[in-house]
Structure formats: C-alpha cells, structure tokens
C-alpha cells in the first residue's frame, strides 16, 4: 500500500553509524532507523549471537518455556527496576498491552468505564486504541469512531491534570511519552514528571511511561523516568530493544504488578528465541561498552555544537533534547531538508513539520557526532537563507 512517501534511496549495507546505498554512496546515519539500531549497523557481537541462534531454533511457541525469553525478561527487570514483562513485536503492541493493563486495573477496582489521561502531541502508534490515545488529529482522521476512554491534557501542565482529577472519577492511569518523539522532541520537565507521579500516587492511578522511542539508554540513563528519580507502574518498550530485530515489551511493576492473569493477553510471535537473543545481546553489549555514558557525552557534543553554530541564525527557534534524542526547531516547515541532507550524505528526519530530528545509534563516537554538526549546519543555513515557502506549498512538500 502506498502508506509512505519514500525517499528514492535504498541502503544496501551498514557499518557502525555509516550506510552505503546501492550505488555505493556513503552516508552518516543520524537516525538509526528512527531510534532502532541501538548498536549501529553490523555490530559483530549481535551478528554472531543472531547467526548462532538461527542455527539452533528461531521460533517455538509461548505454549512452552522459552529460556531466552526468561533471560531477556530478567535483563529488562534489572534495568527497569520493575517486575513483569510481556513480549510482543512492536511499539504499538507494547502500548496496546499497557492500555489493556490500565483498563483491567480499573475494572479490578470496580471502575466500569476506566479513563486514561493522555497528552497533546503525543504519539503512541497506529492501531485503533493507540491512535485514539495519540494527540495528533492527522493520525486519527478517517479512522473514527475512536476508541473511547481517553482524556487529553497539555504536556507540562500539572494544573490541567489536577482539574481532571477533581472532575473525573473514572481515571485510572496517566499515559505519557516523557520525551515526545514524533511530536517534535518535546521534553517533559522533570519536576512536572515528579508532580504527575505524586498525583498518580494520591489517586492510586497507574503511571505509564511510553519509552518506546526515548528509552533504552538514549538519554544517558536506561529510561527517562530514572532522570526524574521514581518508578512508574507500566513501561512499554520497542524500537531500540532489539537493535533492529522487531521486538516490543510491556513492563509492569508497582500497582500494575499481577493485573494480567493467564488468558488476559497473548502473542504468537512475541518473545521468540531469535528476538530474545537480540534483546539479551543488545542489553549486555550496552552495559559492556558503556553506551549510556557514551549517549550522554556524544549527545552533549552534538547539542553544544549545534547550539553554538546556529546561535543567532534567523529562523532557528531552538535546539533541544536529551542525550542522543535531539531536535532543531525551525520557524517554518522544513521537510525538504531530508532530501538535501541525503544529497550531502547525511541521514536525518523531520517531524512535526518543522523539527529536524536526530536519533543516532548509541555507538556513535564524538568525532562522528561532530561530523553530524559539520554536515547539518551548512544545510540549515542554506535552507533558511531561501525565502520561506507559502504555507500551502510547504504542506504539499
Ligand atoms: N510509541 C512511541 C513513543 C513511538 O515513537 C512509536 C513509533 O514511532 C510507537 C509508540 C509505535 O511504535 P511502532 O511503530 O513500533 O508500532
């Protein structure tokens, strides 16, 4: 189906943070498959582990014990500090599971029509439930009727949440991306997250942190909630969890522990030995190679470099983000920059129409980080030097 407006480039191979297209042209990859290739391309340890696993067994079934799934769950419990893991195959599935946990939690407490607080500009996926939770009309349009039971508030506005708490007795959970990715690298303030957690505790709501894009070491800690210093109840994961092998996970603890019983949820492919090998190898390699500290260091180098080089450039609104989750907001739609970056041998993304987004692999070196800045800055300057396109032409772009 023609669901994507694709760039006319096909990548044939990759090494670390470098990609080569079919014609042999080399690119610096500052996107990593939209926050997926945690260990970069062709990491020898991941390639070896997956190759060996394929020769043993690729898939059995969740009707039987899957030892590699148990190993992956143990690793995830360690890094999240939570207790239970359900494995699936994508971010929307992890979120779908989280939404079901919240509803079941509500029903178990006698709430017949449980409601979940969600945020404006959030993105949670494209299934019916997750697009209904998503705070973007473009994602929802044409797919009504939406799934009911979501109450939307602006990000970073605690008073709005307090208002809902006073008027809506059906609320059972808050569902938040602590750094909105698709929405434009919008960072929830840490004091806001702590305040939100306090409200959740007061009302015995679940705190559900969608870390599908921002989690897994990208911000310099395993998870964004760890910067705020508390434990949520539900954490959906996917994207970087398997370094490129499709895998998702919904992790529960606190008030959400034990909510699901046998028969409440399932997945044929979820937790298969191949994907679980990718999870175990990704987490072990991240630990051994110190990739959290690296993400922090290289992220700061890129951010500082961009901030300095773009300071005072008319049309640059803000450079923001944390670790290797970075955005440059311009004062106009800038989707055209993706093609000019490819031309210049750089892979980036533009989201929310006017935010250049970078989500490189966590193995990126400081030298490579500086190279991202050196390649991007002239493109941004050149783009902003052109007269701004009229709004309608830009939207069609
Ligand atoms: N949640 C967040 C925060 C995401 O960024 C995404 C994808 O961009 C999803 C959920 C959906 O993940 P998937 O595309 O794997 O279904």
Boltz pocket constraint, residues with backbone or C-beta under 6 A from the ligand:
constraints:
  - pocket:
      binder: B
      contacts: [[A, 89], [A, 90], [A, 91], [A, 92], [A, 93], [A, 95], [A, 123], [A, 124], [A, 125], [A, 126], [A, 177], [A, 179], [A, 181], [A, 182], [A, 210], [A, 211], [A, 212], [A, 213], [A, 214], [A, 238], [A, 239]]
      max_distance: 6.0
